[in-house]
């Protein structure tokens, strides 16, 4: 293990699909300069624990340790494999002229400056922490305004869409992971601080001394002269006439309410023009803060994981007692990341996810509709899928999510449409969406199969007929 710990893995540009999640996380930390011992320290594990992950990446041809491959076979580059194939053909066919020029491997072009590459790698290492303050790069106990400004600055700089059209290579996965971790950490802190403020306000209200409000003095009693009655004469009623009201007119409040509703419709419309503000370049203070966050991350990793686990479980218990399900879910999610083999924690997290989805299903649907009107298809699909967890018998939410992803992420659209079909196999619209997703993925045979099933269910449906025309059926 000492020999393995001293080796410095070099990253190769192979196909990382199919590797385990832990190996994918380790692959994102490799920077061609850090030895295996440093990589193990960043993951909070020992060299012997990440040795299987190193072997997996080495066998898949994703890293090079400068040693023979497992099994006694040396790693061969593309040029060496070509020479071996030429040698085998020479033995079979006889002597052949040598190739004109050796085949050289093409280096992957990355359209990012070197300082930005180093910065992204440092931030990707920082956001692995289970402490949301460390993930955001803020001091513990920072006010909500500081957290909000740091979070928005981070997502503006590290959002994957900011580098659309550029060759990112392995940094694309790191940017996506940074964006997700920043959002999760900010939501956890926002919910936790909001619950604390609500609790403090409730305690202040309960402990406030009562206020004595003096009563207005009674009007003096005026005695009526003899023979004069205080009652109205017969036939005259003291009540206001029909249609009249004793209350003052409220036309001003109604006008202001109408104006507020009009402004809400205006600013929630899909045609609102967006103004993009270019993110500020990182200063030396920002880089210094990132290095401090990295040091805090290493100190956090060195702590006793059991104490951190108990702290987050205590936070989850307090949030559940206050009916703050989102804060409880986020705390349990961090606890599961600390102890991933704990089946009781995983079951508790699943229960909280279901409870949050049931409670906020209507809100998720509304946010999905707003995102869909604004053309944010991935966010809309995500909200619809969250809402489906709270309404497990509603396949139309999954169908809507699949429709949002037809032109952006076909694989996810197929997955969501399949789930909708499994939920309601006798609904033709689910099968039409699944067929469209297959057709977008150039899987015409599967699309024809779903079209035939939808036609058997509802042959006169308009969407079924349009799908048949797209498939060349009459």
C-alpha positions in Angstrom: 0.0 0.0 0.0 2.9 2.4 0.6 4.1 1.9 -3.0 0.5 2.6 -4.2 0.2 5.7 -2.0 3.4 7.2 -3.5 2.2 6.8 -7.2 0.8 9.9 -9.0 -2.1 8.9 -11.3 -2.3 10.5 -14.7 -5.7 11.0 -16.2 -6.4 9.5 -19.7 -9.3 10.5 -22.0 -11.3 7.3 -22.0 -15.0 6.6 -21.8 -16.1 6.9 -18.1 -19.6 5.4 -18.6 -20.4 2.4 -16.6 -18.0 3.0 -13.7 -19.2 3.1 -10.1 -20.3 6.4 -8.5 -17.3 6.3 -6.0 -14.9 5.7 -8.9 -16.5 8.7 -10.7 -16.0 10.9 -7.7 -12.3 9.8 -7.4 -11.8 10.4 -11.1 -13.0 14.0 -10.7 -10.3 14.7 -8.1 -7.4 13.5 -10.2 -5.3 16.5 -11.3 -2.1 14.7 -12.6 -0.1 16.2 -9.6 -1.5 14.7 -6.4 -0.4 11.2 -5.2 -2.8 8.5 -4.1 -2.3 9.4 -0.5 -3.5 13.0 -1.0 -6.5 11.7 -3.0 -7.4 9.4 -0.2 -7.2 12.3 2.3 -9.6 14.4 0.2 -12.1 11.6 0.3 -11.6 11.0 4.0 -10.5 7.4 3.5 -7.3 5.4 3.6 -5.2 4.2 0.7 -6.3 0.6 1.2 -10.0 1.7 1.0 -9.6 3.5 -2.4 -7.3 0.8 -3.9 -10.2 -1.0 -5.5 -11.4 2.3 -7.1 -7.8 2.9 -8.4 -7.8 -0.6 -9.9 -11.2 -0.1 -11.5 -10.1 3.2 -13.2 -6.8 1.6 -14.3 -8.4 -1.4 -15.8 -11.0 0.8 -17.7 -8.1 2.8 -19.2 -9.1 6.0 -17.5 -5.8 6.6 -15.5 -2.2 5.7 -15.9 0.0 4.9 -12.9 3.2 4.2 -14.8 3.2 0.5 -13.9 2.0 -2.7 -15.5 -1.8 -3.1 -15.7 -3.5 -5.6 -13.4 -3.0 -9.1 -14.8 0.5 -8.5 -16.1 -0.4 -6.7 -19.3 1.2 -3.4 -20.1 -1.0 -0.5 -21.1 -0.9 0.0 -24.8 -1.6 3.3 -26.6 -3.4 3.5 -29.9 -0.1 3.5 -31.8 1.1 0.4 -30.0 -2.1 -1.5 -30.7 -1.8 -0.6 -34.4 1.7 -1.9 -34.5 0.7 -5.1 -32.9 -2.1 -5.5 -35.5 0.4 -4.9 -38.3 2.8 -7.4 -36.9 0.0 -10.1 -36.8 -0.9 -9.4 -40.4 2.8 -9.7 -41.4 2.9 -13.1 -39.9 -0.2 -14.2 -41.7 0.3 -12.5 -45.1 4.0 -12.1 -45.4 6.2 -8.9 -45.4 4.4 -5.7 -46.0 5.7 -2.1 -46.4 5.9 -0.2 -43.1 3.3 2.5 -42.5 4.0 5.9 -43.8 3.6 7.7 -40.4 2.8 6.4 -36.9 -0.7 7.1 -35.6 -0.7 9.6 -32.9 -3.3 10.1 -30.2 -5.1 13.4 -30.4 -5.2 15.4 -27.2 -8.6 16.6 -26.0 -8.9 20.3 -26.4 -10.4 22.2 -23.4 -11.6 25.7 -24.0 -10.9 26.9 -20.5 -7.9 28.9 -19.2 -5.5 27.0 -16.9 -6.2 29.2 -13.9 -9.9 28.6 -14.3 -9.3 24.8 -14.6 -7.4 24.9 -11.3 -10.1 27.0 -9.7 -12.8 24.6 -10.8 -10.8 21.6 -9.5 -10.3 23.3 -6.1 -14.0 24.2 -5.8 -15.0 20.6 -6.8 -12.8 19.3 -4.0 -14.3 21.8 -1.5 -18.0 21.0 -2.2 -17.5 17.4 -1.3 -17.8 18.5 2.4 -20.9 17.6 4.4 -20.8 21.1 6.1 -23.0 23.5 4.0 -20.9 26.5 5.2 -17.8 24.9 3.8 -19.5 24.1 0.6 -20.5 27.7 0.1 -17.1 29.0 1.3 -18.6 31.1 4.2 -17.7 31.4 7.8 -20.0 29.4 10.2 -22.8 31.7 11.5 -22.7 34.0 8.5 -25.9 36.1 8.1 -28.5 35.2 5.5 -27.6 38.2 3.3 -24.0 37.0 3.0 -25.1 33.4 2.3 -27.4 34.7 -0.5 -24.8 36.9 -2.1 -22.1 34.1 -2.0 -24.5 31.5 -3.4 -25.7 33.7 -6.3 -22.1 34.6 -7.2 -21.2 31.0 -7.2 -24.0 29.7 -9.4 -23.3 32.6 -11.8 -19.7 31.6 -12.2 -20.0 27.8 -12.1 -23.3 27.2 -13.9 -22.7 24.8 -16.8 -24.8 26.9 -19.2 -22.3 29.8 -18.8 -19.8 27.7 -20.8 -22.3 26.5 -23.5 -20.6 25.7 -26.8 -17.1 25.2 -25.3 -15.1 22.0 -25.1 -15.1 21.3 -21.3 -13.9 17.7 -21.2 -13.9 16.4 -17.6 -14.7 19.8 -16.2 -18.3 19.6 -17.4 -19.1 16.9 -14.8 -17.3 18.9 -12.1 -19.3 22.1 -12.9 -22.6 20.2 -12.7 -21.6 18.7 -9.4 -20.5 22.1 -8.1 -23.8 23.7 -9.1 -25.9 20.9 -7.4 -23.9 20.9 -4.2 -24.0 24.8 -3.9 -27.8 24.7 -4.4 -28.3 21.9 -1.9 -26.1 23.6 0.7 -27.9 27.0 0.3 -31.3 25.4 0.6 -30.3 23.5 3.8 -28.9 26.7 5.4 -31.9 28.8 4.2 -34.4 26.4 5.7 -32.5 26.0 8.9 -32.1 29.7 9.5 -35.7 30.3 8.6 -36.9 27.8 11.1 -34.6 29.4 13.8 -36.0 32.9 13.1 -39.6 31.6 13.2 -38.9 29.9 16.6 -37.3 33.1 18.0 -40.2 35.2 16.9 -42.7 32.8 18.4 -40.7 32.8 21.7 -40.6 36.7 21.7 -44.3 36.8 21.2 -45.0 34.4 24.0 -42.7 36.2 26.4 -43.9 39.8 25.7 -45.7 41.5 28.6 -49.4 42.2 28.1 -50.2 45.8 27.1 -53.1 47.6 28.9 -55.2 49.5 26.4 -57.3 52.2 28.1 -61.0 52.1 27.4 -62.6 55.2 26.0 -64.7 57.1 28.5 -68.4 56.5 28.3 -70.6 59.2 26.9 -72.6 61.1 29.6 -76.2 60.1 29.9 -78.6 62.9 28.8 -82.0 62.7 30.3 -84.9 63.2 28.0 -87.6 65.7 28.9 -90.9 64.3 30.0 -93.1 63.1 27.1 -90.2 62.7 24.6 -89.2 59.1 23.7 -85.7 58.1 22.5 -87.2 55.5 20.1 -87.8 56.4 16.4 -91.3 57.2 15.4 -93.5 54.5 14.0 -92.8 53.6 10.4 -89.2 54.9 10.5 -86.5 52.2 10.7 -83.1 52.8 12.2 -81.5 50.3 9.9 -79.8 51.5 6.6 -81.7 51.0 3.4 -81.3 47.8 1.3 -78.1 47.8 -0.8 -76.4 50.4 1.5 -73.5 49.5 3.7 -72.5 51.0 7.0 -68.8 50.4 6.2 -66.7 53.1 4.5 -65.9 52.6 0.7 -62.9 50.4 -0.1 -62.4 51.3 -3.7 -58.8 52.4 -3.0 -57.8 49.0 -1.6 -59.5 47.1 -4.4 -57.7 49.3 -7.0 -54.3 48.5 -5.3 -55.1 44.8 -5.2 -56.0 44.9 -8.9 -52.7 46.6 -9.7 -50.7 44.1 -7.7 -52.4 41.2 -9.6 -51.7 42.9 -13.0 -48.0 43.4 -12.0 -47.8 39.7 -10.9 -49.2 38.5 -14.3 -46.8 40.8 -16.2 -43.6 39.7 -14.4 -44.6 36.0 -14.5 -45.2 35.9 -18.3 -42.9 34.0 -20.5 -42.2 37.0 -22.7 -40.3 38.9 -20.0 -36.9 39.9 -21.4 -34.0 38.5 -19.4 -31.0 40.7 -18.7 -27.7 38.7 -18.2 -25.1 40.4 -16.0 -21.5 39.2 -16.7 -20.0 37.6 -13.5 -17.2 39.4 -11.9 -13.7 38.0 -12.2 -12.4 36.3 -9.0 -10.1 38.5 -6.9 -7.3 37.5 -4.7 -9.7 37.6 -1.7 -12.0 35.1 -3.4 -9.0 32.8 -4.1 -7.8 33.2 -0.5 -11.3 32.4 0.8 -11.4 29.2 -1.4 -8.0 28.1 0.0 -9.4 28.7 3.5 -12.4 26.7 2.7 -10.2 23.9 1.5 -8.3 23.9 4.8 -11.6 23.8 6.7 -12.7 20.9 4.5 -9.6 19.0 5.5 -10.2 19.8 9.2 -13.8 18.7 8.9 -12.7 15.4 7.4 -10.3 14.9 10.3 -13.1 15.1 12.9 -14.8 12.2 14.4 -17.6 11.2 11.9 -19.8 9.9 14.7 -20.0 13.3 16.4 -20.9 14.9 13.1 -23.5 12.2 12.5 -25.1 12.8 15.9 -25.2 16.5 15.4 -27.1 16.3 12.1 -29.5 13.7 13.5 -30.2 16.0 16.4 -30.9 18.8 13.9 -33.3 16.5 12.0 -35.2 15.6 15.2 -35.6 19.2 16.2 -36.8 20.1 12.7 -39.4 17.3 12.7 -40.7 18.4 16.1 -41.3 21.9 14.6 -42.9 20.3 11.4 -40.1 21.7 9.3 -39.9 18.7 7.0 -37.5 20.3 4.4 -34.8 21.0 7.1 -35.3 17.6 8.5 -34.8 16.0 5.1 -31.7 18.0 4.4 -30.1 17.1 7.7 -30.9 13.4 7.2 -29.5 13.6 3.7 -26.2 14.8 5.1 -26.2 12.1 7.7 -26.7 9.5 5.0 -23.7 10.8 3.2 -21.6 10.4 6.4 -22.9 6.9 7.1 -24.1 5.5 3.7 -24.3 1.9 4.9 -27.0 2.7 7.6 -30.2 1.2 6.3 -32.3 2.8 9.0 -31.1 6.3 7.9 -31.8 5.5 4.2 -35.3 4.4 5.1 -35.9 7.6 7.2 -34.6 9.7 4.3 -37.0 8.0 1.9 -39.9 8.6 4.3 -39.0 12.3 4.6 -38.7 12.7 0.8 -42.2 11.3 0.5 -43.6 13.5 3.2 -42.0 16.6 1.7 -43.3 15.7 -1.8 -46.9 15.2 -0.5 -46.8 18.5 1.4 -45.4 20.6 -1.4 -46.9 18.8 -4.5 -49.1 21.8 -5.4 -46.1 24.2 -5.1 -43.9 22.0 -7.3 -46.6 21.9 -9.9 -46.9 25.7 -10.0 -43.2 26.2 -10.1 -43.0 23.6 -13.0 -45.6 25.5 -14.9 -43.7 28.8 -14.5 -40.4 27.2 -15.6 -42.2 25.7 -18.6 -43.6 29.1 -19.7 -40.1 30.5 -19.4 -38.5 27.8 -21.5 -36.6 26.2 -18.6 -37.4 22.6 -19.6 -35.0 20.8 -17.3 -36.2 22.7 -14.3 -39.8 22.2 -15.2 -39.3 18.4 -15.6 -37.6 18.3 -12.3 -40.5 20.0 -10.5 -43.0 17.8 -12.2 -41.1 14.7 -11.2 -40.9 15.9 -7.6 -44.7 16.5 -7.6 -45.3 13.0 -8.8 -43.6 11.6 -5.7 -46.3 13.3 -3.6 -49.0 12.1 -6.0 -47.9 8.5 -6.8 -51.1 7.7 -8.8 -50.9 10.6 -11.1 -49.1 9.5 -14.3 -49.9 12.8 -16.1 -47.2 14.6 -14.1 -44.6 12.1 -15.4 -46.0 12.5 -18.9 -45.6 16.3 -18.6 -42.1 15.9 -17.4 -41.2 13.6 -20.3 -42.7 16.1 -22.8 -40.4 18.9 -21.4 -37.3 16.8 -22.1 -38.1 15.5 -25.6 -35.8 18.1 -27.2 -33.1 18.3 -24.5 -32.6 15.0 -22.7 -34.1 12.0 -24.6 -32.8 9.4 -22.2 -34.5 11.0 -19.3 -37.6 11.5 -21.3 -37.8 7.8 -22.1 -37.3 6.9 -18.4 -40.1 9.2 -17.3 -42.5 8.1 -20.1 -41.8 4.4 -19.1 -42.7 5.2 -15.5 -45.9 6.8 -16.6 -46.8 3.8 -18.8 -46.1 1.4 -15.9 -48.4 3.6 -13.7 -51.3 3.6 -16.2 -50.7 1.1 -19.0 -54.2 1.7 -20.4 -53.7 5.4 -21.1 -53.0 6.1 -24.7 -51.4 9.5 -24.1 -48.6 7.9 -22.0 -47.7 5.6 -24.8 -47.8 8.4 -27.4 -45.2 10.4 -25.4 -43.1 7.2 -25.0 -43.2 6.7 -28.8 -42.2 10.3 -29.4 -39.2 9.9 -27.1 -38.2 6.7 -28.9 -38.5 8.5 -32.2 -36.4 11.3 -31.0 -33.7 8.8 -30.0 -33.8 7.2 -33.5 -35.4 4.0 -32.0 -38.1 3.7 -34.7 -38.9 0.0 -34.1 -39.7 0.7 -30.4 -41.7 3.8 -31.4 -43.8 1.7 -33.9 -44.6 -0.8 -31.1 -45.9 1.9 -28.8 -47.9 3.4 -31.6 -49.6 0.1 -32.3 -50.5 -0.2 -28.6 -51.8 3.3 -28.4 -53.9 2.8 -31.6 -55.5 -0.3 -30.1 -56.5 1.7 -27.0 -57.8 4.9 -28.7 -57.7 4.6 -32.5 -59.6 7.9 -33.1 -57.5 10.1 -30.8 -55.9 13.0 -32.6 -52.4 12.6 -31.1 -52.4 9.0 -32.1 -53.2 9.9 -35.7 -50.5 12.6 -35.8 -48.0 10.1 -34.4 -49.0 7.6 -37.2 -48.3 10.3 -39.8 -44.9 11.0 -38.3 -44.1 7.3 -38.5 -45.4 7.0 -42.1 -48.5 5.1 -41.2 -51.9 5.8 -42.8 
